[in-house]
Structures are given as C-alpha cells and as structure tokens.
Amino acid sequence: MSQRIGLFGGSFDPFHLGHFLVARTSVELFRLQKVVFLPCAQSPLKKGRPVAGDQTRLNMLREGLRGQSWAQVSDWEIRRGGVSYTIDTVHAWQGNNPKSSLYWIMGSDQWLQLPSWKEPQELARSLRFLVFPRPERPRSRRGFRMREIPFRIDLSATEVRERIRKKLPIQGLVLPAVEGLIRRKGWYR
C-alpha cells in the first residue's frame, strides 16, 4: 500500500513544541499518513555530538509523542551509529517502503545548506521536501520538489537548553510530558 511518509531528522536536543507543531502541520496540510522522527547519531554539519545522550533524546520523543497516531520514533540512525547522512536514511526507508512517497521535513536554514549535503542530486530524485521558515522563507531550487510549510515558530533547542541551564521556566516551549521528564531526570543542568 502506498503511503505518504514524512521523515523528520535532527538532534531533537531537546524535542520541543516547534518540532511537534511543524510535524503536525505537515500531516494536516500535505496529507501525510505518518511522520517518522529520526534523531541523528552525529550530524555531519555540527561539531560534536548532541548534548543529551541517545537514549535520553529517544525517551523525550517517545514520551512527547505518546498518543499521536500519526507519529513514529525511529532509532535507526542511532543504532547505525557514526555520521548520520540523509541519503543513507532515505535509501533504508525506500528499501522498507518501496511504494511510499517520502517527504523530508526541514528548516529553511538546512534547505540553504542542502547543496553541501552528501549526494544532493540523489536526494532531489528520491524525496519531496517540506520546508518551514527558519527564519527566512525557503526559495525554490531547480531540480528539487519543495513545498513550504506555512508555519513559523522562533524556537530552538539551544534556547531551551540555555533556559534550563539558567533555571528559567520552559513551560510552553516543550510538551508537558517532555518538561516533566527533563525536570525529573535533571537533564541539561
């Protein structure tokens, strides 16, 4: 059976309300059957590993997305280890879902960097891109199928981590279940 599957990669360090709302908006506007959240093992474009450990980030995603029938959390990139290249993830998902249409959800900041990603032309052939403004609106790119997610939220995981470090409230920036986990476990202090 053919499905429209959104793949949403990132550090999710921590998983915040912006991630959730962008994904849910993508489901609603582009008729995706599901969005798969794929926390990376190591981003090729960032120095160092995520602040939180792999299991911590997976737990935040699973807890925050509990009860959302459209959402799935995959540990594929983490289990694979090493640098997480989008093309490798896409090939794995195509192999397991050969009749599905795959959509990559990303911010416009990453959309600008896409030509420097590994095998960008293969990504262009394999995917449709759903891009949200971060901060600027995305511009079309020849050879790439892109739709803008008309949703903007100026929130970053870096900002959430900094507020935790400064002992400032994060209520309303992360889902309540994620806030509870962060508080109980003492993450990001």
C-alpha positions in Angstrom: 0.0 0.0 0.0 1.3 3.4 -1.0 1.8 5.9 1.9 2.9 9.5 2.2 5.6 9.3 4.9 7.3 12.4 6.4 10.8 11.8 7.6 12.0 14.4 10.2 15.6 14.1 11.1 17.5 16.2 13.6 19.2 16.2 17.0 16.0 16.8 19.0 18.2 18.0 21.8 15.6 18.6 23.4 12.4 17.8 21.5 10.4 21.0 21.7 7.0 22.4 20.8 8.3 23.7 17.4 9.3 20.2 16.3 5.9 18.9 17.3 3.9 21.7 15.6 5.9 21.6 12.3 5.3 17.8 12.1 1.6 18.0 12.9 1.1 20.9 10.4 2.8 18.8 7.7 0.4 15.9 8.4 -2.6 18.2 8.2 -1.6 20.2 5.1 0.2 17.6 3.0 -1.9 14.6 3.9 1.0 12.6 5.3 -0.1 9.2 6.9 2.8 9.5 9.4 5.8 11.4 10.4 8.9 9.4 11.4 11.1 11.3 13.9 14.8 10.2 13.3 17.2 11.5 15.9 20.7 11.5 14.4 23.7 9.8 15.9 26.0 12.6 14.7 25.1 15.5 12.4 27.6 15.9 9.6 27.1 19.7 9.8 27.6 20.2 13.6 30.7 19.9 15.6 30.5 17.4 18.5 27.7 15.1 19.5 24.3 16.2 20.9 24.3 17.4 24.5 21.9 14.7 25.6 22.6 11.1 25.2 20.9 8.9 22.5 18.6 7.2 24.9 17.6 10.5 26.5 16.6 12.0 23.2 14.7 8.9 22.2 12.8 8.9 25.6 11.9 12.6 25.1 10.5 11.9 21.7 8.6 8.8 22.7 7.1 10.4 25.8 6.2 13.7 24.0 4.6 11.8 21.1 2.7 9.3 23.1 -0.9 9.0 21.8 -0.2 10.7 18.5 -1.2 8.1 16.0 0.5 9.9 13.1 3.9 10.0 14.8 6.6 7.3 15.0 10.0 7.5 16.6 12.8 5.5 14.9 16.2 4.7 16.4 17.6 3.7 13.0 20.2 6.4 12.8 21.3 5.9 16.4 21.6 2.1 16.0 23.5 2.6 12.8 26.0 5.0 14.6 28.5 7.3 13.1 27.7 10.3 11.0 24.0 10.4 10.0 23.8 11.2 6.3 20.2 11.8 5.0 20.9 9.8 1.8 21.7 6.7 3.8 18.5 7.1 5.8 16.4 7.7 2.7 17.8 4.5 1.0 16.9 2.5 4.0 13.4 3.8 4.1 12.9 3.4 0.4 14.0 -0.3 0.8 11.4 -0.9 3.5 8.7 1.2 1.9 9.2 0.9 -1.9 5.7 2.1 -2.9 5.6 5.0 -0.5 6.3 8.7 -1.3 8.9 10.1 1.1 8.9 13.7 2.3 11.9 15.2 4.2 10.8 17.9 6.8 13.4 20.5 7.4 14.0 24.2 8.3 15.0 26.8 5.7 18.4 27.1 7.4 19.1 23.5 6.3 17.4 24.0 3.0 20.1 26.6 2.2 22.8 24.1 3.0 21.3 21.3 1.0 23.8 21.6 -1.9 26.6 20.7 0.5 24.9 17.6 1.8 26.0 14.2 0.6 24.6 13.3 -2.8 22.1 16.2 -3.1 21.0 15.2 -6.6 20.1 11.7 -5.5 18.1 13.3 -2.6 16.3 15.5 -5.2 15.3 12.4 -7.2 14.3 10.4 -4.1 12.4 13.0 -1.9 9.9 15.8 -1.8 11.0 18.5 0.7 8.7 20.2 3.2 10.5 23.3 4.4 9.5 25.6 7.2 10.8 29.2 7.6 13.8 29.4 9.9 14.0 32.3 10.0 13.5 33.2 6.3 11.1 31.7 3.9 12.6 29.0 1.6 13.2 29.7 -2.0 12.6 27.1 -4.7 15.7 25.3 -6.1 15.9 23.9 -9.6 15.5 20.1 -9.7 14.1 19.9 -6.2 10.4 19.3 -5.3 9.8 21.6 -2.4 6.7 22.9 -0.6 6.8 25.5 2.1 5.2 24.6 5.4 3.4 27.9 6.2 4.2 27.7 9.9 6.8 29.7 11.7 8.0 29.4 15.3 11.1 31.1 16.5 12.2 28.5 19.0 15.4 26.5 19.1 16.7 23.6 21.1 19.7 25.7 22.0 17.4 28.3 23.5 15.5 25.7 25.6 18.8 24.2 26.9 20.1 27.7 27.8 16.8 28.5 29.7 17.2 25.2 31.7 20.9 26.0 32.4 19.8 29.4 33.8 17.0 27.8 35.8 14.3 29.7 33.8 10.9 28.1 33.0 10.4 26.1 29.8 6.7 25.7 30.2 5.0 26.2 26.8 8.3 25.6 25.0 8.3 21.8 25.3 5.4 19.4 25.6 4.3 18.9 29.2 5.4 15.2 29.2 8.9 16.3 28.0 9.1 19.1 30.6 8.3 16.5 33.3 11.0 14.2 32.1 13.6 17.0 31.9 12.7 18.1 35.4 12.6 14.6 37.0 15.8 13.5 35.4 17.7 16.8 35.8 18.7 16.9 32.1 20.6 19.9 30.7 21.6 21.4 34.0 
